[in-house]
Amino acid sequence: MSGDDHYLPLALINILGIAGIVVWHVQGRSRPTGRLIVQILFFAAMSLVLYTRGIAPHQPDDVYTEGFAALLSKSARVLWWTHLAWTIIGLIHIYIRLNRKPREAHLILDMAVAVIYLGVALSVMGFVFGMPIATLVTTSGVVAVILGLALQNTLGDVFSGIALTLGKAYAIGDWVQLSDGTAGRVTETNWRSTNLLTGANNIVVLPNSMLARQGLTSLSRPDETHQITLGVRFAAVQRPRRIEEAMRSVLQASNCIVKDPPPAVALTSIDAVAIDVELQFRVASLAMGTSAKNEIIDLIYNHCEAGGHSLALPTQSLVYVPATTRGEAFSPRAKSRSPGAP
């Protein structure tokens, strides 16, 4: 192939590559589909010119080795590799949007983008500029080891974040509770940490490595409903069946709890003083827990007042006196003794 035949397609590839960059920026971030179409069209046009003219982007140019023509050849190949990277990244973005992946998938997306750009950079240095890739990879490996030792904690957070994302332990918007008692809604997750919005309206920033080491309970899965248990003590002067029926009426009258699955009333224990009752019900979300408890307690008071049910004293308020002590305290003989009597 003559120099002129080679020169014209290289100039056309440069024009297409620069025009594609300009149009890509004009599209803006708000139009990802339009951006992807632009990337595919310009990349396809550049590839078609390369293919029809027999120019291999993965091989150094042996026609133009110096001067302006060599610069034109290298810039054409760099632009082709750059558009290849953008096209692949655009396809990944569209795939995530079409499959409605969770928003925390940006961790995996960032990692994929980094790998793509690294591969393209090595390809450009090796195929376009003729640098020894093996030496570069070896040198990069040594540098990576040094950086890995220096950034051990940060890398631990990064890989823990990737593991948590791949394991789908939680999603943005989920309520979670950790083994140390910390609970909140997941508002953000990034390379290094995860943010929880607590019930006190505070943001707790947890390093991903710490989060991966703790036991985690998802309060939003398999659904948003949350089980609540409320204990009540009634005086043991009424039939347990009547108490059970009254508590069922309380649960049925509540508007803050979920009726499917139906709430339950459990008589847990009975003694000479009290009957222990446990109300088991669900709320639509963890945020509704306080409102539901308040409503249930108010309804219990109303039913006790209307039905004549008596609540028992707390266990801690009961004082038991040994029999011998009671006998001495109430003995007539003990009362009649004078302070000086033997």
PETAJO-V93630 format. One line per field, one symbol per residue. ss: DSSP state (@ for helix, = for strand, . for the rest). phi: phi as a letter, one per 40 degrees, with the letter a starting at -180 (. if undefined). burial: # if it has 9 or more other ideal C-beta (glycine too) atoms within 8 Angstrom, else .. Layout:
BEGIN
ss=???
phi=???
burial=???
END
This chain:
BEGIN
ss=..@@@@@@@@@@@@@@@@@@@@@@@@@....@@@@@@@@@@@@@@@@@@@@@..............@@@@@@@@@@@@@@@@@@@@@@@@@@@@@@@@....@@@@@@@@@@@@@@@@@@@@@@@@@@....@@@@@@@@@@@@@@@@@@.@@@@@@@@@@@@@@@@.......====....=======...=====.....=====@@@@@@..===.......==========....@@@@@@@@@@@@@@....=.....=======...==========..@@@@@@@@@@@@@@@@@@@@@@...=...@@@.....@@@@@@@..@@@@@......
phi=.ccccccccccccccccccccccccccgccbccccccccccccccccccccccgcbccbccbcbbagcccccccccccccccccccccccccdccccccfccccccccccccccccccccccccccccbgcccdccccccccccccccccbccccccccccccccccfcabdgccbbcccgcbiccbabbcbabbbccccgbcbcbdccccccccbbccbbcaccbcbbbcbbbccbbcdccccccccccccccbcbccbcccbbbccaaacbabcbbcbabbcaccccccccccccccccccccccgcbccccdcccbbbdcccccccbcdcccccccccc
burial=....###.######.#####..##..#....#..##.######.###.##..#.#.#...#.##....##.#######################.##......##.#######..##..#.#######....#..##..........#......####.######....###.#####...#####..#..#######.....#.####.##.#.#.###....##.#.#######.#.#.###.######..#.###....#.#.#......##########.##.##..##.###.##..##....##.#.............#.......#........
END
